[in-house]
Amino acid sequence: DPANQKCGRKKTVSFSSMPSEKKISSASDCISFMQAGCELKKVRPSSRIYNRFFTLDSDLQALRWEPSKKDTDKAKLDISALKEIRLGKNTETFRNNGLADQISEDCAFSIIHGENYDSLDLVAQSADVANIWVSGLRYLVSRSKQPLDLIEGNQNTPRFAWLRSVFEDADIDGNGIMLEDTAVELIQKLNSAIKESKIRLKFKEIQRSKEKLTTRVTQEEFYEAYTELCTRPEVYFLLVQISKNKESLDANDLMLFLEAEQGVAHVTEEMCFDIIRRYEFSEEGRLKGFLAIDGFTQYLLSPECDIFDPAHKKVVQDMTQPLSHYYINASHNTYLIEDQIRGPADINGYVRALKMSCRSIELDVCDGPNMEPVICNRNSMTSPLPFRSVIEVISRFAFVSSEYPLILCLGNHCSMQQQKVMAHQMKKVFGTKLYVDTPLQSEAYLPSPEKLKKKIIIKGKKLPCNQTLLEGEVTDEDEEAEVSQKVSEEGEREPKMTWLCKGLSDLVAICKSIRFTDFETSMKSQNYWEICSFGEAEASKIANESPEDFVNYNKKFLSRIYPSAMRIDSSNFSPQDFWNCGCQIVAMNFQTPGPMMDLHTGWFLQNGGCGYVLRPSVMREEVSYFSANTKGIVPGGSPQVLHVKIISGQNFPKPKGACAKGDILDPYVCIEVHGIPADCAEQRTKTVHQNSDNPIFDESFEFQINLPELVMIRFVVLDDDYIGDEFIGQYAIPLECVQSGYRHIPLRSFVGDIMEHVTLFVHIAITNRSGGGKAPKRSLTGRMGKKTRDYTMLRNVGLKMIDDNFKLAVHPLEEATDMRENMQNAILSVKELCGLPPITSLKQCILTLSSRLVNSDNVPSVTLSMKDNFPYLEPLGTLTDVQKKVLAAYELLHPPPLTAANFDVEGTQITMTRLKQTEYLLWCLVFHNTLKFNNERCFLPQKGACLV
C-alpha cells in the first residue's frame, strides 16, 4: 500500500523556487535580482545574527546593506575588493558560530574580501536566493573590468543565435512570425519533456503582458518562452560555477568537471570534445568546442550521468565461489499474479520472474486429470496450470536474462504415479540442462555459479543414498506444514511424512531438502548439499536471537526463507533482515509491488543483473566473525559517510490513486537507508508547494555507513497534500552501484516501471570515516584529540597460539590508525582553509589553492618540486599571511618517513611473519579436521587421511 510509505505527517513550509516569478536563466537575471535587493541574515563571529537589506549599486561597483550603525559610505563592499564567493558554511565564522547547526548549508554563503581574506557571512531565505547572489557576485568578480558586456542583452549569446536559426528554419514565409501551434510543436521537438498545455500557457502569459490580441508568435516571444520553460536554474547555477563564471563550458572546464566532480578516470581532451559534439545543440558550439546551457542539461540527463554505475551493468564479481556465498534472486508462489487466495495462476508469472533474472522459482505440483500433474496452490481457489506447459516455458526462458544456474523449488504433492510422470517430463524437456551429478564426499562446499552455468537444479526431497527400492517414505517440510503441523504433548513438532518415487528423487542432486533442528546439529551432521527452508516467523526468531550463528551456518549451507502463510494478501517482508544474516534464497512475492519488492528488485540490479550477488567477505570467510546487530565498526569493513544533496525534481506525475485533485502537487523526497540495523536511517526534505514540473529542494543529508556492501538507498517522492494516494515515484539502488557527483535518478512507478522524463537531480559524495560512531566534527579542535579515537579490536577465538600471535598486531594497528587519521585531519584542514566542504576532492582543493599562491601581478609566489616522491611547494620570496597559511596546511599532507623513530617497522614485519605462519597452521588444522570428519563418515581409518 503506497499509503504506508509516508515518512511523516508534519506539514512544512515551502522550500521551492518562486513559481510566480521569472526564472533565472542568465547572469543579467542574477544582477537584476541583486539590484532590486532582498533581505539577508548577516552572521557575526559573536554568534549574533542580524537581518539586513542588501542591494547592488546600479553601476555595479559596490554592495550595500541597511540598516547599519556605520555611515552609509562604510556599510558597503567595493566589488573590486572581493576575492572569493563561497557557497555553504565554509568559513571560521560559520564553523564556530553557536547557531550554525540551525542554519541550512544550502542557504549560507560568504563573501571573502580584502588582502587578509576577511569574510562577510550571509544566510538567504532559500537556496534559490543564495545561488542567485553567489552566481551574480562570482560573475562580477571574474569580469570586474568589463561587467557590462553580457548585461546589455542576451541577443549576442550563442544560445540566442541557435534559437534564431531554429526559428528561421521553421518560419517558411520568412515573416518573422509563426502560428502558435507551430511554435508549440517546435519547442516540444527541442524538449519533449515539456507539456503542450504548459507551453500554451506561457505564450498566453507573454501575449497578455504585451496586451496582444493575436496568437501569432514572434521570434523574441519564441526565445522568451523557450528560455523560461527550458532553463533549469539549478543547472544554470552549476554551469556558471564550473565554467569559472562563463555561460558555457569549454573542453578544459568539462575535463575538470568530469575528473574532480564526477569521478571519471583517465579523462582526455578528445573525450570532452566528443561529449560536446554529441550533446551541444548549436552548430557554433560543436564547431568551437563549447557546451552551452541546453547541451549541458542534455548531457546531465543522459545515461552517462545516471546514478547507476554502468560498470555494474555486467557481471563484475567473482563467480567461482561456492553457491552458498551468494545472494540468489528468488521468487515465492511464482505461478501467481495476484494474492494467494483469489489470485489466478498464470504461466506469465514464470515468464516475468525469469525475465527479471530470478534464479529460484517455485513449483507446487499436485495430481491433475488424465494423469497429467498440475501446478496450483492447494489452499486457494487458483486455477491449475499444466505441469508440462510450465516446465516448457521455464526451459525456453531459463537462461534468457542470466546464464547462471536456475533452482526449481519443487513442492511435491502428487501420487506415486504422477510423480513418475513429473520425473519423465522434466528429463525429456530439460534434457542435459538438468544437474544430476552426485555430490562428492571429499568436497566441503557447493559448486560455484560459474561451474553450474546453464544448469537447472532441482530442490526437493531425496531418498537415502543406500535406498534400493523404487519408492520410500520421507519427511515433508513444505510451506503448507506451517499451518497444518501437528504438535505433540511434549511440544515437539511431529514431522509430516510423504511417499517419494526413486525416479523423482534421483533428479535431486545438490539441493536436498531437509528439516532444520538447530545450529549445533547442522554443523555436526548436515551435508553441504543439503538445504533447509525457514518460514518467516522461524527465520525472524533465529535472526534476532542468534544472528552470529545464522551467519556462520550460511557460510557453508544454503538457506531458503519464505513468507508466512498468514500473508493471504501475498504481501512481502523486508528481505534486508535476512540478507543481514547471510540467507541466500529469500523468496519474494513478485506479484505484489511495494517498498519491499523495490528493495529486492534494486538489490539484484548489481553484478549485471545476473541474479547472483556475492556476499561481503566477512560473511564468507571461515575465521571471520560477524553479527548483524553490531553497533560499531564491522571487522574488515571500511566505514563511510554518504553525502546526499537532493537538488530538484523533474516532471512529477499526479499519483495514480489520487481522487478529485488537480495536477498541482506538493512534493517532498524521502531518503531511506537500508542495511544492518546500525546503518538504517531515514530523512526527508521539506515540501515544495504547488510545483510538479521542476521543484527545487536544495537540501543536504549525511548518513553514517558501517557495512557499505549491504547498504541499499531508496529515494521516494511523495505528495504532501494528497487525497487517496500520495506515491509519486521511487528508485532503489545498492550503495556499491552509486556513482558520485551530479546525477539524475530515473524514478520508477509503483509497479516498478521506469517513468519517462520523471527524474530526481542529486549530488552524491562518499567519504571515508574512521573510528566508528558519528562522523568527526568539522571544527579542527573537535577532531584532533587522539584520546577520542576508536581502534580496531581483536576478539579471542580460544586458541592460545592464534590469540597470542594476534595480540602482537594490536600496537601496529593502532599506529596505522593514527597515521591514517592524521592524514585525514590534514586533508580536512586544507579543505577548510580553501573554504570548501568536506566532500570536496583534493583536486578541487589544489585548483582553489593555486589562485591564492600568486602575487598581485598574477606571478606565482611558490614553485613545485619533487622530494622523496612527494610534491613540495617552496616559496619564491616574501609571502603574505594567507599564502603562509596555505603552505603550512599543505605541508601537513606529507606523511613522515617510516623510520624506527616513529614506527616500529621491524616489529611490524615480525608480527606479519608470525600472523602468516598462524594463518597457515590454522588452515592446516581446518583441513585436517575436514579430512578426519570425512574419513569417519566413510568408515576409513585415520591413516586414510594420507590417501584421500
N, C-alpha and C positions, 0 to 999 in steps of 0.2 A: 504494500500500500504506500503510494508516494507520500501520503499524509504523515506517515511515521518518520519521515526523514527531516522533519522540522528541526532546526538547530537552536531554536529559541523563539519564544513568543513575543519578546520585548520589541516594541516599536522603537525605531531610532530616527535621528534626524538625517536629512539628505546629505550625501557626500558626493553629489553628482556635478557634472558640468552645468552651466547655466543654460537650460534648454531654450529659454525665451530670448537669449542674447546671441549676438553674432559670434560665430565660431572664429577661433584664431587660426589663420592659415598662412600668415606671413610675418616677417619681422615688423613691418609697418603696423600690423594689427596690434602687436605687443606694445609698440611705442605709443600708439594712440591710446591704448588702455592705461599706460603709465602716466601719460599726460593728463588724462581725466582724473587719475588718482584713486586711491582706495585706503581703507583703514588697515593698518598692520600692527601687530604687537611687537614692541621693542623690548628685548630681553637684556637685562643688565647682569653683570657678574655677581651682584649682591643678591641675586635670586628675585629681584623685583621685576615686574613686567608692567609696561605702560602701553596704553592704546594711543597711537599716533596716526595722523592722516598724512600719507606720503604721496608726493607728486613729482613728476619730471618736468623740468623747465621746458617751455615751448621751444627754446633754442637748443635744447638737448645738451646743455653744458653742465647742469647741476641737478642733484637730487635734494629735495627739501621735505621737511616734516613740521607739523604743528599739532597741538600747541607745544611750546617749548619754553623753558626758563631762559634759554640762550637768546641772544639777539637774532633777528631774522637772518642776518648775514652769516651767523655762525651755525644755525640749525640747518646745515646743508652739507653735502659732499660733492666736490667737483668730480665730474666724470673722469677727468684726466688723472685723478689721484687713485682711481680704482685699480687694484691688482688682479683680483680673482673674484669670482662669484661661485659660492659653494652651495649645493643643494643638500639639505639634510642637517642633522645636528652634529656638525663636524668641526667645531671649534672648542677651545677650552671653556668658553662661557657656557656653552650648552652642556658640555660634559660635566662641569662642576656645579651647574645650577640645580638647586634642590627640587625644582619643579619640572625638571627635564623629562621625567617619566610621564608627565601629564601632557606633554607636547608631542604631537604627531610628527614622526620622522619626515613624512612626505609634505608637510606644510611648512617646515622650517627651512630657512636659507640664511646665508651670511654674506655680507659684502666686505671683502678684505681690501684695506686701503692703506696708503702711506708706506714709507720706507721700512717701518717696523712691522708691517703686516698686521695692523690693528684690525679688529672686526666689529662690524655693526650687525648684530644678530636679530633677525626678524622672524615672525611667525604669521603666515597668511591664514585667512579664514578657510581656505580649501587648498588642496594640492593643485587644482587648476590655476588659481591665482598665483601661487608660489612659482609654478612653471612659467607663467607669463612674465613675471618680474625677472626670473633667472635668465630666460631666453632673451628678453629685451636688453637687460643690462650687459649680458655677455656680448651681444651684437654691438652695443655701443663701445664697450671696452676694446673689442677687436678692430673696430673701424672708427676710432675716435677722430681721425684726421679727415675722413670723408663720409660722415654718417648719413648724408642726405641722398646718396646715390640710389639706394633701394626705396627710400621713403617717398620719393617723388611719384611712385606709382608702380603697379605690377605689370604694366603693358610691355616692359622691356625684358621680362623674365623668359627663360626657355619654356616654362610651363604655358605662359600665355601664347607664345609663338606656336607651340604644338597644338593647343586647343583652337587657335585661329585657323591653322591648316586643316584640322578635323572639321571645323565648321564650314570652311570654304569648299571642301570636297563634297560635303553633303548639301551645300547651297547650289542646287543645279542652275537656278536662274541667275545667280550672281548678284542678287539684290541686297545682300547683307541681312536678310531676314528669312525665317522659315516657319512653317506651321508648328504649333505646339506639339502635335503628335509626332512630327519628325524629330524635334528636339528631345522629346521624352525617349523615343526609341534609340536616339544616338547616345544619350547618357547611359541608358541601360546596356548598350553594346559595350561602352567603355568600362562600366562597373555593374555587372549582373546582379550584385547583391542588393542594390538599391531598388526599393519597391516603386512601382509605377505611381501609386497614389501619393507617395511622398514627393516624387519629382513634380507632379502636377500641383501639389500644394505649394511647393517652393516657388514655382513660376507665378502662381496667383499672388503670393506674398510680394514678390518683386514688382509685379504689374500694379498691385494695389498701392504700393509705396510711391510709384511714379504716376498714379492716377490715370493709368492707361485703360482704354476700353477694348482695344484689340487683343486677341490672344496670340498674335504672331510674336516670335522671339527674335530679338536682335542678337548680334554677336556678343555684345557686352553682357546682356542678360543671360546668355548661354554660359559665358565664362563665370559670371557671378553664381549662378545656380550650381554649376559643376563644383566650383571650389567650396561652396557652402556644404554641399551634400557629400562630397568625396574626400574632403580633407579631414583626417582624424587628428585632432590637436595633439594627442599623446604621441603619435608617430612623428608629427612635425617637431615637437619639442626634442624628441630623441635625435632626429636628423640634425637639428641645429647644434645639439650638444656634441655629437661625434664628428661633425664636419668642421669643427673649430669655428662655429658661428656663421657658416655659409648656409645656403639653402639647397645644396646638392652635395653629393659625395663623389670625390674622385677615387681613383684606384688605390691611392695610398690611404685615404680615410677608410675605405672599405676593408683594406688589408688589416689595419689596426683594429677595426671593429670586430672582424672575424677572429683574430688572434686573441686580443685582450678580453673581449666581452663574450663572444660566442664559444670560445674554447676550441676553435678549429686548428688543427695542427698542420704544419707544412703548407701554409698558405703562400701562393705565388701571385705575382702581379698578373699573369695570364689568367689565373682562376678568377681574379677580380674583374678583369675585362670581360670574361665570359659571362659572369653574372650580370654585368651591365648590359651586354648585348642581348641577353635573354629576357630581362625584366624592365629595362627602360622603355618608356612609351615613345618619347620623342626621337626623331631621326638625328637631331643635333646632339642629343645626349649620347646616343650609340656611337656616333662618329667621333665626338670629342672625348668620350670616355668618362661620363659622369652620370650619377643616378639621382634624379630629382624625386620629389615627394611621392609622386604616383608610382614610379618604378620601385622606390624603396618600400612603399606599402605593399606592393605586389610581391616583392621578394620576401617580406616578413610573413606573408600569408601562404607562401609556397611550402611544399613538403620539406624543403631544405631547412626551414625554421620551425618544423613541427617539434613538439616537446618530446616525442618518442625517438630515441636514438636509432638511426637506420641500421647501425651495426647489429642490433638485436633482432632485425627482421630476417636473419638467417641463423642457423644453428652455430652458436659460438661457445657452447660449454662442452666439457669433456664427456663424451657419450660412452666411454669404455668402463665406467664404474659399474659396480653391481646394481641390479634393478632396484634394490632396496634403498639406494642412495638418492633416489629421485622422487619428486612430487609428480603424480600422474593425474592428468586431466580425466576426471571420472564423472559418469552420469548415473543417476538413480531413476528407476522406472522409465527407462529410455523410450519405451513404446508409447508413453502418454504425451499428449499435447495440451492437456488441461489438468485439473486436480484428479486425485487417485480414486475418488468415489464416483463422480459423474462423468469425468473426462473420457473421451473416446480413445481407444488405442489406434494409433496411426503409424504406418510404416515410415512416414516422413519424419517422425521423431528420431529414427535412426539416421536418416539422411542428414538432418540438421546437425545432430551431435557429431557425426563423423566429419562433416564439413568444417566443424569448429575444432577439429583435431582432438576430439575426445578419444582417449586411448583405453578407456574401461567402460564398457556398456553392459547393460543388464538384460537378461532374457529369462522371464518367468514362464516356464513351459508346463502346460497341462495336457491331459488327454483331449483329443478332438475327435470329431466324427470321421468315420471311414478310415480309422487307423492312421489319421494324419494329426500329429501333435500341433497344438496352437499356443500362441503367446498371449497371455492375459493376466490380470490381477484377480485371483480367486475371490478376494473380499470386496470386489467392486462390481459395478454394472457395465464395465467396459466391454466393448465388442471384441472378440478374439481376432488375432492375425495368424494366418497360416505360417507355421514354423519355417517351412521350406522357403516361402517367399521372403521372409525376413532375412534368413541367412544368405540368400542370393543377393539381396540388396547390400548386406554387410560385406560380402565378398567383392562386390563391384566398387564400393566406396571406401573400403577399409584403409587404403593407403593413398587416397587422392590428396589429402591435406598433410599427411605425415607418413613417412616410410618406417617409423619406429613401431615396435610391437603393439598389437591390439589385444586387450584382455577381455574375454567374454565371461561375465559372471553368470553362471548357469544356475537358475533356480529350478531344480528338477522336481516336479510334482506328478510325474507320469507313471503309468503302469509299466511292468517289465516289457510288455510287447511294444509299447510306443517308445520306450527308452531305446530299444534296438533300432527302431525307425529313425529316431533322432541321430544316433551314432552313425548309421548308414548314410543319412542325408548330409551330415557335416563332413564325413570323409569324402563324399562324392563332390560336394560343392566347393569345399575349401582346398581339397587335394593336398599339394605339397606345402601350402601356406600353414597348415596345422603344425604346431610344435609339439612333438610327442616323444622327444628324446628323454630317456631315463636319466634322472639326475645322478651325478657321481657322488659316492660316499666320501671320496677323497677331497672333494671340494668343500669350501666353507661358506661360499656366498653364491647368490644367484648369478646367472649370466648377465651381461651388460646389454643395454638397448642396442648398441652397435652390433653385437653378435646376433641379436634377435630381430634384426631388420626384416620387414616384410613377413613377419610370422604372427600367426593368430594363436593365442594362448587360452586354453580353456581353464577357468577356475571352477572347481566343483569338488564333490566328494569322490573318494577313491578307495577301492578295496585294499586290504593289506597286501603287501608285495608277495607274501607266501600263499595267497589265495589261489586255489586251482579250480574252484567251482565257477560256473558261468554266471553266478549271481551271489549276492550276500547282503547282510544287513549292516547298515552304517548309521551313525548318529546324524541328525538333521538340524543344523543351526541356521535355518533360513530366517528371513526377517519376520515372517508371519508368526514365528515362535515367540516373538517379543510380546504378543498379546495373548497367545494361546498356551504358553508354557505352564505346565503343572508344577506346583510347589509341594514338596512332601512335608510331613510333620516336622522334620528336623530343620526345615527351611532350605534344604539343598534343592537345587533345580534338577528335576529328572530329565535326562536327555530324551528328546523325541527320536524315535527310530524309523528308518525307512529302508526299502529294498533298492538295490542298485545292480544293474547288469554289468558284466565284465567289459562288454564292448564299449559302453559309455565311460566306464572307469579308466580304460586304457587311454582315452583321449586326454586325461588329466595328467600333466607331467610336473610342472614346477609351481603350480598354484593349487595345491591340495588343501581344501578347506578343512580346518579342524576347530574344535571348541577351545576357547581360551579359559584357563583356570586361574593362574596367577603368574607373575613375572618369574618367580623362583622356579616354578615347574617348567616354564617355557625355556628359560636359559639352560636348564639341565637336559631336557628331553626333546624339545622341538627341533625338527629338521629345518634347514634353511629354505627348503622348497615348500614348506607348509605356511599357510596364511590364515589369520584369524579375522573374523568380522566382528565389529563392535557396534551395537546400537548407540544412538546419540546420547541417551541418558548414561549408559555404562561408560562410554568413552569420556564424557564430560566429568564424571566422578573420578576416573583414573587420572585425567589431565589435571584436575585440581588437587588431588591427594598425592599423586606420585609422578610429577612431571619428569623428574630426572630418570626414573626407571622406564618411563614410556619412551623417552628419547633413546636410551641405551638399547631397549628392545628393538626399536625401529632401525637401529644401525644394521641389523642383520636380517630381520624378518619384515615381510610386508604386512601392513595392517590396513583394513578397509573399514571406513566409518560410513554409516548410512543414516538417513533421517529417521526420526521416530515415527512409528506407525500412527501415532496420535496426530500427526500433521495431516489431517484429512484434506486440507486445502492445498497440499503439496508445497507448503512454504519451505523456506530454506533456513538452516542455521548458519552461523558465521564459520566459514572454513578456516579462518585465521587461527581460531582457538586450537584446532587440531594440527594445522601446519606448524604451529609453535612447538608441538611435541614430536614433530618428525613424522607424523602419519602421512603415508604416501597416497593412498587411494581414498580421498574424501569425496564421496558421491553426492552430487547436487541434482536438484530437480530443474533440469534445463528448461522445462516448460513454464517455469514461474519466474518472471523477471523481478528485479528489485535490487536493493543495495547489496545483498549477499551474493547474488549472481553477478552483479557488477564487479565485485572483488574477484570472484573466481575467473570470470572472463578476462579481466585485466591482468591477473597474475600469469595466465598461460599465454599472453601475447609475447612474453620474452622467450629467448632461445629459439627464435624463428617460428614461434607458434607451433612447435612440433608435438606439443602435448606432454613433454618431459622437461622438468626443471630441476637442475642439480641442487641439492640441499646445501646449506652452509657447512663448511668443513668441521665446525665444532659439533655438528650433528652426525658426522660420518666417521671421524677418527676414533679408533678404539680407546685410546688413552685420554681422550678429552672428556671434560665434564661440563654439562650444560643443563640449566633449569630455565624453563620459560618464565618463571616468576622472579628471576634475578632482578635486582634493583639497580645495580651499578654496571661497571664495565663487563662485557662478555669476554671470557678468556679467548685471546687470539683475535678479538674484534677490533675495529677501528672506529671509535665514537666520532660522530659528525654533528654538525649543525646545519639544518636545512633552512635556507632563507627563501621565502616566497613573497613576491610582491604581486598582488592582483591589481593590474593596471586598468583594464577596461574589458567590456564585453561587446559583441557584435551580433546584431540581428536576432535577438532572443524572441522565440515564438511564444504565442499565448499557450498556457498549459492546456493540454487536450481535454482534461476533465473539468475545466473551469466553466461555471454556469453564469449566464446573464451578465457578462462583464465585457467591456470594450477591449481593444487591443493594447491599451496602455498598461504597462507593468510597473511594479515597484521591486526590481530585482535586488538580490543580495547573493553573496557567494559563501558557501561553507567549504572549509578545507579539513578533510578528515585524514588522520594518520593512523594506519593500522599496522600492527606488528606485535612484538612481545608486549606485555602489559606496561612495562616501563617506557615504551615508545608511543603508546596510544595517546592521541590528543585530538582536539577539535577546536577550530576557531572560525569566526565568521566576520565578514566585512559589515560595514554599515549599509543601510539601504539607500539606493538611488531611486528617488521618486519619479514616476511618470517618464521613464526613458527605457525603451526596449531596443532602440536602434544602436546606440553607442554609449551606454552608461560608463562613466568614469568612476572607478573605485579608488585607485591610488592608495592602497593600504598594504603595509608590510607586516610579515609574521615570521617568527622563528620557532623551530621545532628541534628538540634535542633527540638525537638518534643514537642508540646504543648498539643495535644489530641491523645495519643497513640492508643486509641480504634478505631480511624477512619483512621489510617495510613496504607497504602499499600506500600510495597517495590517491585520495579520491576527491575530486572537485565537483561540488554540487551547486547548481544555480536554482534558486527558489524565488517564488513571488511572495512578497511580504504582505500584500493586500489581496489575498486570494478568496475565491468563492468556489468551494468544491475540490479544487486541485491546485497545489502550489508548485508542482515539479515542472521545471523548465528544461533542464538537461544535466548531464553528468559525464565524467570521464575518470576512469581508474587506471593507474599505471604503477608498476613496480619502481621503487626508487632507483634500482640498478639500471633502468632504461631511460631515466630522465636526462635530458640534455640541459646543460646550464646556459644562461644567457637570456636574451629576449625571445620568447617562444609563443606561438599560438597553439591553443588546445582545441581540437575539434570535438565539440560536445556530442554526446550520444543521447538518443531518445530513451524513454522509459523501458522500451523493449530491446535497447542496445544498438539501434541503427544510427549510423553517422548522419547528422542533420546538415544539409548543405548550407554553407555560409554562416553557420552558427558557431562562434568561437569565443574563447577567453584569451586575452592578451596578458601575459605574465612575464615576470623576470624571476629566474631561478638561480640560486647560488648555493653551493655545498662546500662548507669549510670544515677543516679538521678540528677536533676537540679532544683534549687530553685531560685526564684526571677524573672523568666521570661526573655525574651530577649535573648541575647547571653550567651553562657556558660561562667562561671567565668574564668578569666585569670589564666594561670598556675603559674605565679610568685606569691610568697606569698604576696608581698606588694600590688599587684593589686587586691586582693580579700578580704583583711581583713577589709576594711573600711565599717563600719555599715551604713554610710550615703547612700551608693550606693544600698542598699537592697530595693527590691520592696515587699511590704507587700500585703496580701490579702485584697482586697477592698470589702466593703459591699454596695449593691445597695438598696436604699429605695424603698419600694413597695407601699407607700402611706397610709399604715395603722399604725397609731401612736403607738398602743400597740406593734405591731411587730417591727417597726423601733426602738423604744426606748429601747426595750429589747436587740435587736441585737447590738446596739451601745456599750453595756456593754462588748461584746465579742471582741471588737477591740483590747484592750490592751493585754488580754491573748493571742490572736492570734499573736500579734507582738512579745511577749515574747517567744512563742513557736517557731516562725520563727527564732529568734535569737539563741535559743538553738540548733535547727536543723542545722543552717548554721555554728555555732561554731564547732559542731561535724564534719561536712563535711570538714571544713577547717583543723581541727586537723588530719583527715584521710589523706587529701591531703599532709599535711606536712610530715607525716610518709612515704607516698609513695615517695615523693621527696627525703627524707633522705635515703631511701632504693635504690634510683636510679631506680625506677620503674615508668612506665607511669600511668596516671590517671585511666585507665581502669582496673588496677590490682586489684585483690581481697585482702581482709585483710589477708586471709590465706597465700597468696603468700608473703605478707609483713612480716608476722611472721616468715616464713621459711627463708627469707633473713636476718632478724634481728638476728635470732638465731646464724648465722655464725659469727656475729660480737661480740656477747656477750660472747666470750671465750677469755682466755688469750693466750699467746704464746705457752703454753703447751697443748692447747685444753681442758683446765679445765674451767668449767663455772664460770663466774665472777659475776653472779647475781642468785637470787633464785626467784621462782614464788610462790606467796602466795595469798590467797583469803581474801579480806576485803570488807564488805558491798556488798557481792555477785558479786564483780568485781575482776578480776585477776590483781595483782600488781607485779611489778618487783622491788626487793630490792637488792642493791649492797652487795657483799661479800668481801669488801676490797677496795683498791685503783683502780680507773677506769681510762682508757685513755680518752682523749678528745673526740674521736669518740664514745666511749661507753657512755659517759655522754650525748652526743647529742641524742643518741638512747633512753636513758631513759627519757630525757626531752620531746622528741616528743611523746613517748608512754604515759607519764603522761597526756598529753592533751586529750587523748581518754577517760579518765574517766569523766563522767558527774558530775557536782556538785550536792550535795543533794538538793532536793526540800524543801526549808525552807522559812519561811516568809521573810528572809533577801534577798533572790534572786528570789523569785517567789511568787506571791500573790495566794497561794493555796486556802485560804478561799474564797477570792473574786471570783476566778475561779469557785469554787464549787457553789457559789450563782448564778453566771451567768449561769452555766449549768442548775441549777434547774429552773431558770426563762425561759430559752430557751425551756426546755422541756414542761413547762406549756404553753408557747406561741404556741408551736407546737401542743399541744393537743387542745387548743382553736381554732387554725386555722383549724384543720381538722374537728372540730365540726361545724365551720362556713361553710366549704365546704359541709359537709354532709347535713346541714340544708338547704342550698341553692339548693342542688340537689333534696331533697325531696320536697321543695316548687315548684321547676320547674316541677317535675313530677306530683305533685298534680294539678297544674294549667292546665297541658296538659290533665289530666284525668278528669277535671272539679270537683275535690274534694275540699271541704272546707279546710282552712288552718289547722284546728284541725285534719284533716285526716292524717297529718304527724305522729301523735302519733300511728296511727293504721297500717301504712304501714310496 
